Amino acid sequence: MEELLELLSEVKEDVDFENEDALIDDGILNSFDILQIISALNEEYDISIPASEIIPENFNSAQALLEMVERLQED
């Protein structure tokens, strides 16, 4: 989780990713932020995030992102 939090803070410094759980619902992340996060996750974790996984539920919190990454690493 620490590695993911560091990656997220590099994308958007002013967000408390550790405690925030409505990143999309509250408008904290915009579409450009999401694209940057997807790119960073693809590179860092050597995964490919399919369009079907790009849904608000997977990007609302660091925990949700981590669960998505772990799920994609298993496939």
mmCIF file as gemmi writes it, N, C-alpha and C atoms, coordinates in Angstrom:
data_model
loop_
_atom_site.group_PDB
_atom_site.id
_atom_site.type_symbol
_atom_site.label_atom_id
_atom_site.label_alt_id
_atom_site.label_comp_id
_atom_site.label_asym_id
_atom_site.label_entity_id
_atom_site.label_seq_id
_atom_site.pdbx_PDB_ins_code
_atom_site.Cartn_x
_atom_site.Cartn_y
_atom_site.Cartn_z
_atom_site.occupancy
_atom_site.B_iso_or_equiv
_atom_site.pdbx_formal_charge
_atom_site.auth_seq_id
_atom_site.auth_asym_id
_atom_site.pdbx_PDB_model_num
ATOM 1 N N . MET Axp A 1 ? 0.823 -1.199 0 1 0 ? 1 A 1
ATOM 2 C CA . MET Axp A 1 ? 0 0 0 1 0 ? 1 A 1
ATOM 3 C C . MET Axp A 1 ? 0.861 1.255 0 1 0 ? 1 A 1
ATOM 4 N N . GLU Axp A 2 ? 1.985 1.235 0.74 1 0 ? 2 A 1
ATOM 5 C CA . GLU Axp A 2 ? 2.851 2.416 0.8 1 0 ? 2 A 1
ATOM 6 C C . GLU Axp A 2 ? 3.353 2.808 -0.585 1 0 ? 2 A 1
ATOM 7 N N . GLU Axp A 3 ? 3.726 1.808 -1.366 1 0 ? 3 A 1
ATOM 8 C CA . GLU Axp A 3 ? 4.215 2.053 -2.725 1 0 ? 3 A 1
ATOM 9 C C . GLU Axp A 3 ? 3.132 2.717 -3.57 1 0 ? 3 A 1
ATOM 10 N N . LEU Axp A 4 ? 1.906 2.237 -3.441 1 0 ? 4 A 1
ATOM 11 C CA . LEU Axp A 4 ? 0.785 2.804 -4.181 1 0 ? 4 A 1
ATOM 12 C C . LEU Axp A 4 ? 0.509 4.236 -3.733 1 0 ? 4 A 1
ATOM 13 N N . LEU Axp A 5 ? 0.522 4.484 -2.438 1 0 ? 5 A 1
ATOM 14 C CA . LEU Axp A 5 ? 0.28 5.833 -1.925 1 0 ? 5 A 1
ATOM 15 C C . LEU Axp A 5 ? 1.335 6.808 -2.433 1 0 ? 5 A 1
ATOM 16 N N . GLU Axp A 6 ? 2.573 6.36 -2.501 1 0 ? 6 A 1
ATOM 17 C CA . GLU Axp A 6 ? 3.652 7.206 -3.015 1 0 ? 6 A 1
ATOM 18 C C . GLU Axp A 6 ? 3.42 7.522 -4.49 1 0 ? 6 A 1
ATOM 19 N N . LEU Axp A 7 ? 3.044 6.522 -5.251 1 0 ? 7 A 1
ATOM 20 C CA . LEU Axp A 7 ? 2.764 6.71 -6.67 1 0 ? 7 A 1
ATOM 21 C C . LEU Axp A 7 ? 1.616 7.7 -6.86 1 0 ? 7 A 1
ATOM 22 N N . LEU Axp A 8 ? 0.553 7.546 -6.081 1 0 ? 8 A 1
ATOM 23 C CA . LEU Axp A 8 ? -0.601 8.435 -6.185 1 0 ? 8 A 1
ATOM 24 C C . LEU Axp A 8 ? -0.242 9.866 -5.815 1 0 ? 8 A 1
ATOM 25 N N . SER Axp A 9 ? 0.581 10.042 -4.792 1 0 ? 9 A 1
ATOM 26 C CA . SER Axp A 9 ? 0.96 11.396 -4.384 1 0 ? 9 A 1
ATOM 27 C C . SER Axp A 9 ? 1.845 12.065 -5.427 1 0 ? 9 A 1
ATOM 28 N N . GLU Axp A 10 ? 2.554 11.283 -6.226 1 0 ? 10 A 1
ATOM 29 C CA . GLU Axp A 10 ? 3.339 11.856 -7.317 1 0 ? 10 A 1
ATOM 30 C C . GLU Axp A 10 ? 2.426 12.375 -8.421 1 0 ? 10 A 1
ATOM 31 N N . VAL Axp A 11 ? 1.285 11.727 -8.602 1 0 ? 11 A 1
ATOM 32 C CA . VAL Axp A 11 ? 0.33 12.15 -9.622 1 0 ? 11 A 1
ATOM 33 C C . VAL Axp A 11 ? -0.414 13.402 -9.163 1 0 ? 11 A 1
ATOM 34 N N . LYS Axp A 12 ? -0.841 13.42 -7.901 1 0 ? 12 A 1
ATOM 35 C CA . LYS Axp A 12 ? -1.605 14.558 -7.371 1 0 ? 12 A 1
ATOM 36 C C . LYS Axp A 12 ? -1.21 14.768 -5.916 1 0 ? 12 A 1
ATOM 37 N N . GLU Axp A 13 ? -0.322 15.715 -5.694 1 0 ? 13 A 1
ATOM 38 C CA . GLU Axp A 13 ? 0.307 15.924 -4.389 1 0 ? 13 A 1
ATOM 39 C C . GLU Axp A 13 ? -0.642 16.357 -3.28 1 0 ? 13 A 1
ATOM 40 N N . ASP Axp A 14 ? -1.642 17.144 -3.599 1 0 ? 14 A 1
ATOM 41 C CA . ASP Axp A 14 ? -2.462 17.79 -2.576 1 0 ? 14 A 1
ATOM 42 C C . ASP Axp A 14 ? -3.644 16.948 -2.086 1 0 ? 14 A 1
ATOM 43 N N . VAL Axp A 15 ? -3.652 15.664 -2.381 1 0 ? 15 A 1
ATOM 44 C CA . VAL Axp A 15 ? -4.762 14.791 -1.977 1 0 ? 15 A 1
ATOM 45 C C . VAL Axp A 15 ? -4.298 13.824 -0.893 1 0 ? 15 A 1
ATOM 46 N N . ASP Axp A 16 ? -5.136 13.646 0.119 1 0 ? 16 A 1
ATOM 47 C CA . ASP Axp A 16 ? -4.851 12.691 1.193 1 0 ? 16 A 1
ATOM 48 C C . ASP Axp A 16 ? -5.378 11.317 0.775 1 0 ? 16 A 1
ATOM 49 N N . PHE Axp A 17 ? -4.614 10.638 -0.064 1 0 ? 17 A 1
ATOM 50 C CA . PHE Axp A 17 ? -5.049 9.351 -0.601 1 0 ? 17 A 1
ATOM 51 C C . PHE Axp A 17 ? -5.226 8.296 0.48 1 0 ? 17 A 1
ATOM 52 N N . GLU Axp A 18 ? -4.513 8.44 1.576 1 0 ? 18 A 1
ATOM 53 C CA . GLU Axp A 18 ? -4.587 7.439 2.643 1 0 ? 18 A 1
ATOM 54 C C . GLU Axp A 18 ? -5.958 7.425 3.326 1 0 ? 18 A 1
ATOM 55 N N . ASN Axp A 19 ? -6.595 8.583 3.422 1 0 ? 19 A 1
ATOM 56 C CA . ASN Axp A 19 ? -7.853 8.683 4.165 1 0 ? 19 A 1
ATOM 57 C C . ASN Axp A 19 ? -9.078 8.98 3.309 1 0 ? 19 A 1
ATOM 58 N N . GLU Axp A 20 ? -8.88 9.43 2.1 1 0 ? 20 A 1
ATOM 59 C CA . GLU Axp A 20 ? -9.997 9.805 1.232 1 0 ? 20 A 1
ATOM 60 C C . GLU Axp A 20 ? -10.641 8.552 0.637 1 0 ? 20 A 1
ATOM 61 N N . ASP Axp A 21 ? -11.97 8.495 0.66 1 0 ? 21 A 1
ATOM 62 C CA . ASP Axp A 21 ? -12.646 7.316 0.113 1 0 ? 21 A 1
ATOM 63 C C . ASP Axp A 21 ? -13.739 7.659 -0.896 1 0 ? 21 A 1
ATOM 64 N N . ALA Axp A 22 ? -13.709 8.891 -1.392 1 0 ? 22 A 1
ATOM 65 C CA . ALA Axp A 22 ? -14.678 9.305 -2.412 1 0 ? 22 A 1
ATOM 66 C C . ALA Axp A 22 ? -13.981 10.207 -3.434 1 0 ? 22 A 1
ATOM 67 N N . LEU Axp A 23 ? -12.854 9.739 -3.929 1 0 ? 23 A 1
ATOM 68 C CA . LEU Axp A 23 ? -12.034 10.538 -4.845 1 0 ? 23 A 1
ATOM 69 C C . LEU Axp A 23 ? -12.784 10.931 -6.111 1 0 ? 23 A 1
ATOM 70 N N . ILE Axp A 24 ? -13.576 10.032 -6.63 1 0 ? 24 A 1
ATOM 71 C CA . ILE Axp A 24 ? -14.357 10.312 -7.835 1 0 ? 24 A 1
ATOM 72 C C . ILE Axp A 24 ? -15.669 10.983 -7.456 1 0 ? 24 A 1
ATOM 73 N N . ASP Axp A 25 ? -16.372 10.396 -6.503 1 0 ? 25 A 1
ATOM 74 C CA . ASP Axp A 25 ? -17.695 10.9 -6.112 1 0 ? 25 A 1
ATOM 75 C C . ASP Axp A 25 ? -17.651 12.352 -5.654 1 0 ? 25 A 1
ATOM 76 N N . ASP Axp A 26 ? -16.57 12.75 -4.986 1 0 ? 26 A 1
ATOM 77 C CA . ASP Axp A 26 ? -16.445 14.125 -4.501 1 0 ? 26 A 1
ATOM 78 C C . ASP Axp A 26 ? -15.743 15.046 -5.491 1 0 ? 26 A 1
ATOM 79 N N . GLY Axp A 27 ? -15.396 14.538 -6.669 1 0 ? 27 A 1
ATOM 80 C CA . GLY Axp A 27 ? -14.766 15.365 -7.696 1 0 ? 27 A 1
ATOM 81 C C . GLY Axp A 27 ? -13.32 15.726 -7.401 1 0 ? 27 A 1
ATOM 82 N N . ILE Axp A 28 ? -12.671 14.969 -6.536 1 0 ? 28 A 1
ATOM 83 C CA . ILE Axp A 28 ? -11.273 15.243 -6.186 1 0 ? 28 A 1
ATOM 84 C C . ILE Axp A 28 ? -10.359 14.892 -7.354 1 0 ? 28 A 1
ATOM 85 N N . LEU Axp A 29 ? -10.677 13.805 -8.041 1 0 ? 29 A 1
ATOM 86 C CA . LEU Axp A 29 ? -9.923 13.41 -9.23 1 0 ? 29 A 1
ATOM 87 C C . LEU Axp A 29 ? -10.755 13.706 -10.468 1 0 ? 29 A 1
ATOM 88 N N . ASN Axp A 30 ? -10.098 14.271 -11.487 1 0 ? 30 A 1
ATOM 89 C CA . ASN Axp A 30 ? -10.779 14.491 -12.757 1 0 ? 30 A 1
ATOM 90 C C . ASN Axp A 30 ? -10.293 13.463 -13.774 1 0 ? 30 A 1
ATOM 91 N N . SER Axp A 31 ? -10.808 13.535 -14.971 1 0 ? 31 A 1
ATOM 92 C CA . SER Axp A 31 ? -10.472 12.523 -15.975 1 0 ? 31 A 1
ATOM 93 C C . SER Axp A 31 ? -8.987 12.528 -16.317 1 0 ? 31 A 1
ATOM 94 N N . PHE Axp A 32 ? -8.356 13.694 -16.333 1 0 ? 32 A 1
ATOM 95 C CA . PHE Axp A 32 ? -6.917 13.752 -16.608 1 0 ? 32 A 1
ATOM 96 C C . PHE Axp A 32 ? -6.131 13.061 -15.496 1 0 ? 32 A 1
ATOM 97 N N . ASP Axp A 33 ? -6.533 13.286 -14.245 1 0 ? 33 A 1
ATOM 98 C CA . ASP Axp A 33 ? -5.882 12.611 -13.111 1 0 ? 33 A 1
ATOM 99 C C . ASP Axp A 33 ? -6.001 11.093 -13.25 1 0 ? 33 A 1
ATOM 100 N N . ILE Axp A 34 ? -7.174 10.634 -13.639 1 0 ? 34 A 1
ATOM 101 C CA . ILE Axp A 34 ? -7.401 9.196 -13.78 1 0 ? 34 A 1
ATOM 102 C C . ILE Axp A 34 ? -6.499 8.612 -14.861 1 0 ? 34 A 1
ATOM 103 N N . LEU Axp A 35 ? -6.371 9.32 -15.975 1 0 ? 35 A 1
ATOM 104 C CA . LEU Axp A 35 ? -5.48 8.851 -17.044 1 0 ? 35 A 1
ATOM 105 C C . LEU Axp A 35 ? -4.038 8.772 -16.559 1 0 ? 35 A 1
ATOM 106 N N . GLN Axp A 36 ? -3.615 9.759 -15.781 1 0 ? 36 A 1
ATOM 107 C CA . GLN Axp A 36 ? -2.256 9.738 -15.233 1 0 ? 36 A 1
ATOM 108 C C . GLN Axp A 36 ? -2.071 8.558 -14.277 1 0 ? 36 A 1
ATOM 109 N N . ILE Axp A 37 ? -3.07 8.305 -13.453 1 0 ? 37 A 1
ATOM 110 C CA . ILE Axp A 37 ? -3 7.183 -12.511 1 0 ? 37 A 1
ATOM 111 C C . ILE Axp A 37 ? -2.943 5.861 -13.269 1 0 ? 37 A 1
ATOM 112 N N . ILE Axp A 38 ? -3.776 5.721 -14.286 1 0 ? 38 A 1
ATOM 113 C CA . ILE Axp A 38 ? -3.767 4.492 -15.09 1 0 ? 38 A 1
ATOM 114 C C . ILE Axp A 38 ? -2.393 4.269 -15.7 1 0 ? 38 A 1
ATOM 115 N N . SER Axp A 39 ? -1.834 5.304 -16.278 1 0 ? 39 A 1
ATOM 116 C CA . SER Axp A 39 ? -0.509 5.195 -16.892 1 0 ? 39 A 1
ATOM 117 C C . SER Axp A 39 ? 0.545 4.804 -15.863 1 0 ? 39 A 1
ATOM 118 N N . ALA Axp A 40 ? 0.511 5.439 -14.706 1 0 ? 40 A 1
ATOM 119 C CA . ALA Axp A 40 ? 1.486 5.143 -13.65 1 0 ? 40 A 1
ATOM 120 C C . ALA Axp A 40 ? 1.328 3.712 -13.137 1 0 ? 40 A 1
ATOM 121 N N . LEU Axp A 41 ? 0.087 3.265 -12.959 1 0 ? 41 A 1
ATOM 122 C CA . LEU Axp A 41 ? -0.161 1.895 -12.494 1 0 ? 41 A 1
ATOM 123 C C . LEU Axp A 41 ? 0.308 0.873 -13.522 1 0 ? 41 A 1
ATOM 124 N N . ASN Axp A 42 ? 0.011 1.137 -14.796 1 0 ? 42 A 1
ATOM 125 C CA . ASN Axp A 42 ? 0.445 0.23 -15.863 1 0 ? 42 A 1
ATOM 126 C C . ASN Axp A 42 ? 1.96 0.069 -15.848 1 0 ? 42 A 1
ATOM 127 N N . GLU Axp A 43 ? 2.65 1.183 -15.693 1 0 ? 43 A 1
ATOM 128 C CA . GLU Axp A 43 ? 4.113 1.159 -15.718 1 0 ? 43 A 1
ATOM 129 C C . GLU Axp A 43 ? 4.692 0.536 -14.448 1 0 ? 43 A 1
ATOM 130 N N . GLU Axp A 44 ? 4.218 0.963 -13.299 1 0 ? 44 A 1
ATOM 131 C CA . GLU Axp A 44 ? 4.774 0.52 -12.019 1 0 ? 44 A 1
ATOM 132 C C . GLU Axp A 44 ? 4.514 -0.961 -11.739 1 0 ? 44 A 1
ATOM 133 N N . TYR Axp A 45 ? 3.303 -1.411 -12.048 1 0 ? 45 A 1
ATOM 134 C CA . TYR Axp A 45 ? 2.916 -2.775 -11.694 1 0 ? 45 A 1
ATOM 135 C C . TYR Axp A 45 ? 2.903 -3.734 -12.889 1 0 ? 45 A 1
ATOM 136 N N . ASP Axp A 46 ? 3.3 -3.241 -14.054 1 0 ? 46 A 1
ATOM 137 C CA . ASP Axp A 46 ? 3.352 -4.06 -15.262 1 0 ? 46 A 1
ATOM 138 C C . ASP Axp A 46 ? 2.016 -4.764 -15.51 1 0 ? 46 A 1
ATOM 139 N N . ILE Axp A 47 ? 0.957 -3.958 -15.487 1 0 ? 47 A 1
ATOM 140 C CA . ILE Axp A 47 ? -0.39 -4.468 -15.751 1 0 ? 47 A 1
ATOM 141 C C . ILE Axp A 47 ? -1.002 -3.66 -16.887 1 0 ? 47 A 1
ATOM 142 N N . SER Axp A 48 ? -2.087 -4.15 -17.41 1 0 ? 48 A 1
ATOM 143 C CA . SER Axp A 48 ? -2.863 -3.425 -18.403 1 0 ? 48 A 1
ATOM 144 C C . SER Axp A 48 ? -4.278 -3.315 -17.85 1 0 ? 48 A 1
ATOM 145 N N . ILE Axp A 49 ? -4.734 -2.091 -17.685 1 0 ? 49 A 1
ATOM 146 C CA . ILE Axp A 49 ? -6.063 -1.87 -17.113 1 0 ? 49 A 1
ATOM 147 C C . ILE Axp A 49 ? -7.072 -1.773 -18.257 1 0 ? 49 A 1
ATOM 148 N N . PRO Axp A 50 ? -7.941 -2.766 -18.39 1 0 ? 50 A 1
ATOM 149 C CA . PRO Axp A 50 ? -8.931 -2.738 -19.472 1 0 ? 50 A 1
ATOM 150 C C . PRO Axp A 50 ? -10.014 -1.691 -19.202 1 0 ? 50 A 1
ATOM 151 N N . ALA Axp A 51 ? -10.669 -1.262 -20.261 1 0 ? 51 A 1
ATOM 152 C CA . ALA Axp A 51 ? -11.72 -0.249 -20.141 1 0 ? 51 A 1
ATOM 153 C C . ALA Axp A 51 ? -12.804 -0.676 -19.157 1 0 ? 51 A 1
ATOM 154 N N . SER Axp A 52 ? -13.07 -1.962 -19.077 1 0 ? 52 A 1
ATOM 155 C CA . SER Axp A 52 ? -14.121 -2.453 -18.18 1 0 ? 52 A 1
ATOM 156 C C . SER Axp A 52 ? -13.796 -2.216 -16.704 1 0 ? 52 A 1
ATOM 157 N N . GLU Axp A 53 ? -12.519 -1.998 -16.385 1 0 ? 53 A 1
ATOM 158 C CA . GLU Axp A 53 ? -12.103 -1.739 -14.997 1 0 ? 53 A 1
ATOM 159 C C . GLU Axp A 53 ? -12.075 -0.246 -14.667 1 0 ? 53 A 1
ATOM 160 N N . ILE Axp A 54 ? -12.233 0.599 -15.688 1 0 ? 54 A 1
ATOM 161 C CA . ILE Axp A 54 ? -12.163 2.043 -15.46 1 0 ? 54 A 1
ATOM 162 C C . ILE Axp A 54 ? -13.557 2.537 -15.087 1 0 ? 54 A 1
ATOM 163 N N . ILE Axp A 55 ? -13.899 2.255 -13.837 1 0 ? 55 A 1
ATOM 164 C CA . ILE Axp A 55 ? -15.197 2.639 -13.284 1 0 ? 55 A 1
ATOM 165 C C . ILE Axp A 55 ? -14.954 3.369 -11.96 1 0 ? 55 A 1
ATOM 166 N N . PRO Axp A 56 ? -15.87 4.253 -11.568 1 0 ? 56 A 1
ATOM 167 C CA . PRO Axp A 56 ? -15.657 5.037 -10.343 1 0 ? 56 A 1
ATOM 168 C C . PRO Axp A 56 ? -15.327 4.199 -9.113 1 0 ? 56 A 1
ATOM 169 N N . GLU Axp A 57 ? -15.966 3.055 -8.97 1 0 ? 57 A 1
ATOM 170 C CA . GLU Axp A 57 ? -15.742 2.222 -7.788 1 0 ? 57 A 1
ATOM 171 C C . GLU Axp A 57 ? -14.277 1.819 -7.631 1 0 ? 57 A 1
ATOM 172 N N . ASN Axp A 58 ? -13.56 1.654 -8.73 1 0 ? 58 A 1
ATOM 173 C CA . ASN Axp A 58 ? -12.155 1.243 -8.672 1 0 ? 58 A 1
ATOM 174 C C . ASN Axp A 58 ? -11.202 2.404 -8.409 1 0 ? 58 A 1
ATOM 175 N N . PHE Axp A 59 ? -11.695 3.639 -8.502 1 0 ? 59 A 1
ATOM 176 C CA . PHE Axp A 59 ? -10.83 4.804 -8.363 1 0 ? 59 A 1
ATOM 177 C C . PHE Axp A 59 ? -11.241 5.716 -7.212 1 0 ? 59 A 1
ATOM 178 N N . ASN Axp A 60 ? -12.212 5.309 -6.405 1 0 ? 60 A 1
ATOM 179 C CA . ASN Axp A 60 ? -12.694 6.149 -5.308 1 0 ? 60 A 1
ATOM 180 C C . ASN Axp A 60 ? -11.745 6.204 -4.119 1 0 ? 60 A 1
ATOM 181 N N . SER Axp A 61 ? -10.863 5.219 -3.988 1 0 ? 61 A 1
ATOM 182 C CA . SER Axp A 61 ? -9.939 5.21 -2.847 1 0 ? 61 A 1
ATOM 183 C C . SER Axp A 61 ? -8.674 4.448 -3.211 1 0 ? 61 A 1
ATOM 184 N N . ALA Axp A 62 ? -7.643 4.675 -2.429 1 0 ? 62 A 1
ATOM 185 C CA . ALA Axp A 62 ? -6.395 3.94 -2.627 1 0 ? 62 A 1
ATOM 186 C C . ALA Axp A 62 ? -6.629 2.452 -2.408 1 0 ? 62 A 1
ATOM 187 N N . GLN Axp A 63 ? -7.466 2.103 -1.447 1 0 ? 63 A 1
ATOM 188 C CA . GLN Axp A 63 ? -7.765 0.69 -1.182 1 0 ? 63 A 1
ATOM 189 C C . GLN Axp A 63 ? -8.424 0.04 -2.394 1 0 ? 63 A 1
ATOM 190 N N . ALA Axp A 64 ? -9.375 0.741 -3.01 1 0 ? 64 A 1
ATOM 191 C CA . ALA Axp A 64 ? -10.043 0.201 -4.199 1 0 ? 64 A 1
ATOM 192 C C . ALA Axp A 64 ? -9.051 0.043 -5.344 1 0 ? 64 A 1
ATOM 193 N N . LEU Axp A 65 ? -8.147 1 -5.488 1 0 ? 65 A 1
ATOM 194 C CA . LEU Axp A 65 ? -7.116 0.901 -6.523 1 0 ? 65 A 1
ATOM 195 C C . LEU Axp A 65 ? -6.204 -0.29 -6.273 1 0 ? 65 A 1
ATOM 196 N N . LEU Axp A 66 ? -5.808 -0.47 -5.028 1 0 ? 66 A 1
ATOM 197 C CA . LEU Axp A 66 ? -4.938 -1.593 -4.676 1 0 ? 66 A 1
ATOM 198 C C . LEU Axp A 66 ? -5.625 -2.929 -4.984 1 0 ? 66 A 1
ATOM 199 N N . GLU Axp A 67 ? -6.891 -3.036 -4.639 1 0 ? 67 A 1
ATOM 200 C CA . GLU Axp A 67 ? -7.636 -4.268 -4.912 1 0 ? 67 A 1
ATOM 201 C C . GLU Axp A 67 ? -7.714 -4.54 -6.41 1 0 ? 67 A 1
ATOM 202 N N . MET Axp A 68 ? -7.911 -3.482 -7.211 1 0 ? 68 A 1
ATOM 203 C CA . MET Axp A 68 ? -7.956 -3.648 -8.66 1 0 ? 68 A 1
ATOM 204 C C . MET Axp A 68 ? -6.595 -4.109 -9.185 1 0 ? 68 A 1
ATOM 205 N N . VAL Axp A 69 ? -5.522 -3.485 -8.721 1 0 ? 69 A 1
ATOM 206 C CA . VAL Axp A 69 ? -4.173 -3.864 -9.152 1 0 ? 69 A 1
ATOM 207 C C . VAL Axp A 69 ? -3.904 -5.326 -8.812 1 0 ? 69 A 1
ATOM 208 N N . GLU Axp A 70 ? -4.215 -5.725 -7.595 1 0 ? 70 A 1
ATOM 209 C CA . GLU Axp A 70 ? -3.978 -7.113 -7.177 1 0 ? 70 A 1
ATOM 210 C C . GLU Axp A 70 ? -4.796 -8.095 -8.013 1 0 ? 70 A 1
ATOM 211 N N . ARG Axp A 71 ? -6.025 -7.713 -8.32 1 0 ? 71 A 1
ATOM 212 C CA . ARG Axp A 71 ? -6.888 -8.563 -9.147 1 0 ? 71 A 1
ATOM 213 C C . ARG Axp A 71 ? -6.298 -8.716 -10.554 1 0 ? 71 A 1
ATOM 214 N N . LEU Axp A 72 ? -5.806 -7.615 -11.115 1 0 ? 72 A 1
ATOM 215 C CA . LEU Axp A 72 ? -5.244 -7.652 -12.466 1 0 ? 72 A 1
ATOM 216 C C . LEU Axp A 72 ? -3.906 -8.383 -12.505 1 0 ? 72 A 1
ATOM 217 N N . GLN Axp A 73 ? -3.163 -8.34 -11.421 1 0 ? 73 A 1
ATOM 218 C CA . GLN Axp A 73 ? -1.891 -9.056 -11.372 1 0 ? 73 A 1
ATOM 219 C C . GLN Axp A 73 ? -2.113 -10.562 -11.344 1 0 ? 73 A 1
ATOM 220 N N . GLU Axp A 74 ? -3.24 -10.994 -10.811 1 0 ? 74 A 1
ATOM 221 C CA . GLU Axp A 74 ? -3.559 -12.42 -10.744 1 0 ? 74 A 1
ATOM 222 C C . GLU Axp A 74 ? -3.933 -12.982 -12.111 1 0 ? 74 A 1
ATOM 223 N N . ASP Axp A 75 ? -4.516 -12.134 -12.956 1 0 ? 75 A 1
ATOM 224 C CA . ASP Axp A 75 ? -4.974 -12.592 -14.285 1 0 ? 75 A 1
ATOM 225 C C . ASP Axp A 75 ? -3.846 -12.856 -15.24 1 0 ? 75 A 1
